[in-house]
Amino acid sequence: MPEIAPERAVRYDLAMTLFTLPFTNPIEFFISLAIGGGFVYIFQKSAMSQEQRETAWVKRFITGPNSKVIWGAAWIVWAVVFGLILGTFTDKTAASAYGSVGLVAMFSGFFVMMGFIWATIGE
């Protein structure tokens, strides 16, 4: 029968773990802090975008009359790139790298397709 460690040996002080994170993992902590700050900045800019006029590059490439060509090309590039990448995996399970690349492909494909639909219907 395996020996079980005493309770004190495996117990962590959960109340202090969050406060010691910057000292135990400083690089990961500050990277996650920068990513979180980037999210807040993007959310703040998107919340205030309704108060500003459309910029020239947005009108030309995102919502202009020829933007459906750009979004269509982006969709074709997305399909070819992820088709080639996902075809290289031998282990096609969700627990392998195939699953994570497939998840990225699914989310990015959704946004590319929504941009194409927006550009096509928005005319």
C-alpha positions as CSV (number, residue, x, y, z in Angstrom):
1,M,0.0,0.0,0.0
2,P,1.5,3.4,-0.9
3,E,2.5,5.8,1.8
4,I,0.2,8.8,2.2
5,A,2.0,12.1,2.9
6,P,0.9,14.0,6.1
7,E,-1.8,16.6,5.5
8,R,0.5,19.5,6.4
9,A,3.1,18.5,3.8
10,V,0.7,18.8,0.8
11,R,-1.4,21.7,2.1
12,Y,-0.9,25.1,0.5
13,D,-1.9,28.3,2.0
14,L,-4.4,29.4,-0.6
15,A,-5.0,32.8,0.9
16,M,-1.4,33.9,0.2
17,T,-0.9,32.2,-3.2
18,L,-2.4,35.1,-5.1
19,F,-0.3,37.7,-3.3
20,T,3.0,35.9,-3.8
21,L,2.4,35.3,-7.6
22,P,4.5,38.4,-8.7
23,F,7.4,37.1,-6.6
24,T,7.2,33.4,-7.5
25,N,6.5,33.9,-11.3
26,P,7.4,37.5,-12.2
27,I,7.8,37.1,-15.9
28,E,4.4,35.3,-16.4
29,F,2.8,37.7,-14.0
30,F,3.8,40.8,-15.9
31,I,3.1,39.2,-19.3
32,S,-0.4,38.5,-18.1
33,L,-0.7,42.0,-16.7
34,A,0.3,43.5,-20.0
35,I,-2.2,41.3,-21.9
36,G,-5.0,42.3,-19.5
37,G,-4.0,45.9,-19.9
38,G,-4.1,45.5,-23.7
39,F,-7.6,44.0,-23.4
40,V,-8.8,47.0,-21.3
41,Y,-7.3,49.4,-23.8
42,I,-9.0,47.7,-26.8
43,F,-12.3,47.5,-25.0
44,Q,-12.1,51.2,-24.0
45,K,-11.2,52.2,-27.6
46,S,-14.1,50.1,-29.0
47,A,-16.6,51.6,-26.5
48,M,-15.6,55.1,-27.5
49,S,-15.5,54.4,-31.3
50,Q,-19.2,55.3,-31.7
51,E,-18.4,58.8,-30.7
52,Q,-15.8,59.3,-33.4
53,R,-16.1,59.4,-37.2
54,E,-15.0,56.6,-39.3
55,T,-11.3,56.8,-40.3
56,A,-10.1,56.6,-43.9
57,W,-8.5,53.1,-43.7
58,V,-11.6,51.6,-42.0
59,K,-13.8,53.1,-44.8
60,R,-11.5,51.9,-47.5
61,F,-10.6,48.3,-46.3
62,I,-13.3,47.2,-43.9
63,T,-16.7,48.8,-44.9
64,G,-16.0,50.2,-48.4
65,P,-17.5,48.7,-51.6
66,N,-14.4,46.7,-52.5
67,S,-13.9,45.3,-49.0
68,K,-15.8,42.1,-49.9
69,V,-12.9,41.2,-52.2
70,I,-10.4,41.7,-49.3
71,W,-12.5,39.7,-46.9
72,G,-13.1,37.0,-49.5
73,A,-9.4,36.7,-50.1
74,A,-8.8,36.6,-46.4
75,W,-11.3,33.7,-46.1
76,I,-9.6,31.8,-48.9
77,V,-6.2,32.3,-47.3
78,W,-7.6,31.2,-44.0
79,A,-9.0,28.0,-45.5
80,V,-5.8,27.1,-47.3
81,V,-3.5,27.8,-44.4
82,F,-5.5,26.0,-41.8
83,G,-6.3,23.2,-44.2
84,L,-2.6,22.6,-44.8
85,I,-1.7,23.0,-41.1
86,L,-4.4,20.7,-39.8
87,G,-3.6,18.1,-42.5
88,T,-0.1,17.7,-41.1
89,F,-1.2,16.2,-37.8
90,T,-1.1,12.5,-37.4
91,D,-2.8,12.4,-34.0
92,K,-6.2,14.0,-34.6
93,T,-7.7,14.1,-31.1
94,A,-8.8,17.1,-29.1
95,A,-6.2,16.4,-26.5
96,S,-3.3,16.9,-28.9
97,A,-2.0,20.0,-30.7
98,Y,-4.5,19.3,-33.4
99,G,-7.3,20.3,-31.0
100,S,-5.7,23.6,-30.1
101,V,-4.9,24.5,-33.7
102,G,-8.5,23.5,-34.6
103,L,-9.9,25.8,-31.9
104,V,-7.8,28.7,-33.1
105,A,-9.0,27.9,-36.7
106,M,-12.6,27.8,-35.6
107,F,-12.5,31.2,-33.8
108,S,-10.5,33.0,-36.4
109,G,-12.6,31.6,-39.2
110,F,-15.7,32.9,-37.4
111,F,-14.4,36.4,-37.3
112,V,-13.1,36.3,-40.9
113,M,-16.5,35.0,-42.1
114,M,-18.4,37.7,-40.1
115,G,-16.2,40.3,-41.7
116,F,-17.0,38.9,-45.1
117,I,-20.8,38.9,-44.4
118,W,-20.6,42.4,-43.0
119,A,-18.8,43.7,-46.1
120,T,-21.2,41.9,-48.4
121,I,-24.5,42.8,-46.8
122,G,-23.4,46.2,-45.7
123,E,-23.4,47.6,-49.3
